[in-house]
């Protein structure tokens, strides 16, 4: 696979993953913060605060997980390089 095509696939996957995260966050925060039977057409102040906090927490956890997964991936790559160097020199 050529590098341009790989880059395009990676970009498409990233967009897909972000859309999935947004949908999951929307569903989870709506379920948590908005009662199933609406009393008013507008969100109450409590619902807005709940939604703001829910979204902030969701995004913070998503960011932390991304950083940790990147860190683990880099560690795996480094380990693989060391193993290949050890095998190549033997």
Secondary structure, 3 states (H helix, E strand, C coil): CCHHHHHHHHHHHHHHHHHHHHHHHHHHHHHHHCCCCCCCCCCCHHHHHHHHHHHHHHHHHHHHHHHHHHHHHHHHHHHHHHHHHHHHHC
